[in-house]
Amino acid sequence: VVDAAFVAAGRYRAILGVRERLYDVAAAWLILGELGAEIAFADGAPISAHGLLSGDRIERPWAAFPPGSSFRI
């Protein structure tokens, strides 16, 4: 969660994740989303929490970038 706050504040250029479960990243994604950060799978596909409600691991790598940044993987 602290890493997510640093990304949202622009202190970190990105946060990357892989193989977490929704409950591992929910708070971070909420903070990032509320502050306008860009969150997507590493291939650029949008993330929908509805598809992750099964409790299974998130197999695809994901990334979040500070609001308004032009950073991409």
Backbone bond lengths (Angstrom), bond angles and torsions (degrees), N, CA, C in turn:
res aa  C-N    CA-C-N  psi(-1)  N-CA   C-N-CA  omega(-1)  CA-C   N-CA-C  phi
1 V - - - 1.454 - - 1.529 110.18 -
2 V 1.324 117.39 -38.99 1.463 120.18 177.91 1.524 110.05 -63.04
3 D 1.321 117.04 -40.80 1.467 120.34 177.37 1.523 110.73 -59.29
4 A 1.325 116.95 -41.03 1.461 120.96 179.32 1.526 110.65 -63.76
5 A 1.314 117.22 -41.05 1.463 120.53 178.20 1.529 110.67 -63.72
6 F 1.322 117.14 -39.06 1.462 120.47 178.26 1.528 111.26 -66.62
7 V 1.321 117.85 -36.66 1.469 120.83 176.16 1.521 109.40 -65.42
8 A 1.328 116.80 -47.31 1.460 120.67 -178.69 1.529 111.39 -61.56
9 A 1.327 117.05 -33.03 1.465 121.42 179.30 1.524 112.48 -82.63
10 G 1.327 117.22 -9.06 1.452 121.35 -179.52 1.521 114.09 86.40
11 R 1.319 118.06 8.40 1.470 120.59 177.95 1.527 111.64 -75.37
12 Y 1.323 116.67 -33.68 1.466 122.11 174.17 1.517 107.07 -108.37
13 R 1.308 116.61 147.73 1.464 120.35 178.65 1.512 112.65 -78.01
14 A 1.321 117.43 -25.01 1.465 120.31 -178.59 1.519 109.40 -168.30
15 I 1.307 113.96 165.30 1.459 121.59 168.76 1.526 105.52 -130.42
16 L 1.298 116.32 135.34 1.459 122.16 -179.57 1.515 108.79 -119.54
17 G 1.312 115.82 146.64 1.454 119.27 177.98 1.512 111.47 -146.41
18 V 1.324 114.76 155.40 1.460 120.77 176.76 1.519 108.48 -156.75
19 R 1.296 116.54 141.23 1.465 125.74 174.01 1.530 114.72 66.13
20 E 1.329 118.30 22.69 1.454 119.39 171.72 1.517 109.20 -84.94
21 R 1.295 114.90 171.26 1.463 121.09 170.08 1.526 107.40 -103.91
22 L 1.320 116.09 164.61 1.456 119.91 -177.22 1.523 111.34 -56.25
23 Y 1.332 117.37 -40.10 1.467 118.53 -178.66 1.525 112.30 -68.30
24 D 1.318 118.47 -17.22 1.465 121.56 176.26 1.529 112.06 -76.54
25 V 1.309 116.94 -28.92 1.463 120.56 -172.97 1.524 114.02 -117.27
26 A 1.313 118.56 -3.03 1.463 121.39 -174.22 1.528 112.38 -57.22
27 A 1.318 118.02 -48.18 1.468 120.51 -178.42 1.526 111.04 -64.03
28 A 1.322 116.43 -42.85 1.463 120.05 179.67 1.525 110.43 -63.33
29 W 1.329 117.10 -44.21 1.465 120.03 -179.70 1.520 111.23 -65.65
30 L 1.315 117.51 -36.18 1.463 120.58 177.98 1.529 110.01 -63.21
31 I 1.326 116.55 -48.80 1.467 120.57 178.78 1.526 110.34 -59.31
32 L 1.317 116.30 -49.63 1.462 120.50 -178.50 1.524 111.67 -61.18
33 G 1.319 116.48 -44.50 1.457 120.40 -179.44 1.518 112.80 -64.36
34 E 1.322 116.96 -42.52 1.460 120.99 -179.66 1.526 112.05 -66.19
35 L 1.309 117.01 -29.48 1.461 120.88 -179.11 1.524 113.00 -93.67
36 G 1.333 116.81 5.14 1.456 121.02 173.10 1.513 116.11 86.66
37 A 1.321 117.58 12.69 1.464 119.76 178.01 1.525 110.20 -69.79
38 E 1.304 115.43 157.41 1.459 121.35 178.56 1.526 108.81 -94.67
39 I 1.332 116.63 122.90 1.462 122.42 -179.44 1.519 107.58 -123.33
40 A 1.326 116.70 128.65 1.465 120.85 179.94 1.519 109.28 -159.68
41 F 1.323 114.90 165.13 1.455 118.64 171.12 1.527 107.98 -66.14
42 A 1.310 117.13 156.74 1.465 121.85 -175.77 1.528 112.67 -59.08
43 D 1.330 117.00 -26.06 1.466 119.33 178.34 1.528 112.36 -83.29
44 G 1.342 117.13 2.29 1.458 121.63 178.46 1.512 114.63 96.41
45 A 1.332 118.18 -9.53 1.460 121.34 179.54 1.531 109.81 -68.22
46 P 1.332 117.11 140.64 1.461 119.45 179.72 1.528 111.70 -67.91
47 I 1.321 115.77 153.26 1.462 121.78 178.20 1.516 108.67 -100.02
48 S 1.309 116.44 132.49 1.457 122.58 174.45 1.520 108.43 -121.40
49 A 1.320 117.11 121.49 1.467 121.02 -179.60 1.523 110.96 -62.61
50 H 1.322 117.95 -27.83 1.467 120.50 -178.98 1.524 111.66 -60.13
51 G 1.309 117.41 -34.56 1.458 121.08 178.78 1.515 113.43 -77.09
52 L 1.330 116.96 -6.79 1.463 121.30 -176.05 1.522 112.82 -110.82
53 L 1.322 118.15 5.70 1.463 121.82 -173.85 1.518 114.35 -72.81
54 S 1.308 119.01 -6.61 1.465 121.55 -178.56 1.523 112.24 -69.59
55 G 1.330 117.80 -18.34 1.456 121.06 -177.91 1.514 113.46 90.49
56 D 1.329 116.99 -3.01 1.467 120.50 177.41 1.528 110.04 -71.61
57 R 1.309 115.46 162.11 1.464 119.88 176.86 1.526 110.22 -65.84
58 I 1.310 115.45 148.80 1.457 121.85 175.49 1.527 105.90 -83.45
59 E 1.303 116.07 101.53 1.468 120.77 -171.88 1.521 113.22 -74.63
60 R 1.318 116.93 -28.57 1.467 119.97 -177.61 1.526 109.75 -86.02
61 P 1.318 118.40 138.20 1.461 120.05 175.83 1.531 110.41 -64.58
62 W 1.310 116.08 145.31 1.454 121.32 178.49 1.521 109.02 -129.25
63 A 1.326 115.70 162.60 1.460 121.18 -179.27 1.521 109.39 -144.28
64 A 1.325 115.44 151.94 1.460 121.87 173.95 1.521 107.93 -132.02
65 F 1.327 115.12 140.53 1.458 121.91 -177.39 1.517 109.40 -126.20
66 P 1.335 118.02 153.47 1.465 121.01 -179.61 1.529 111.71 -58.72
67 P 1.336 116.30 154.50 1.464 119.97 177.98 1.527 111.44 -57.72
68 G 1.320 115.60 134.08 1.453 121.20 175.76 1.518 116.00 73.32
69 S 1.310 117.61 5.71 1.465 119.16 179.65 1.525 109.56 -79.83
70 S 1.284 115.57 161.43 1.464 119.62 176.31 1.524 110.39 -107.47
71 F 1.326 116.75 17.75 1.456 120.90 -179.03 1.518 110.47 -70.29
72 R 1.319 115.92 142.21 1.457 123.25 176.17 1.513 108.42 -146.96
73 I 1.307 115.70 159.69 1.463 120.62 176.18 1.510 108.03 -85.44
